[in-house]
Amino acid sequence: MSDSSEQRMEFIIEQQAMFAVEIAQMKEIQREQAVSVSRLTENMHQAREMLHSVIGGMREGFDNLIVANEVTRRLAEDVGHLAMATSQRVTMLESKHEGDSKS
């Protein structure tokens, strides 16, 4: 074989070897990326579950606030009715007392 043919063959063999190394490196990178994507997917599922839990807790808290607000409103109405009844009783007692003191 001539020198030029041997050089070409060496060049081709070197290129094939470099190509094989690069393919092996790319396969390793792809494997690492697949692992990373899998981890990210799992983290996303966990974050979604936590978010659903937080949303559920917030809904429960809002429901409790609504109930507490309704109870407070009813209590305020009751206090208003009691205040009016007390005022009427005081007025009635004052009228009765004034009537008794005039007699």
Buried (B, 14 or more C-beta within 10 A) or exposed (E): EEEEEEEEEEEEEEEEEEEEEEEEEEEEEEEEEEEEEEEEEEEEEEEEEEEEEEEEEEEEEEEEEEEEEEEEEEEEEEEEEEEEEEEEEEEEEEEEEEEEEEE
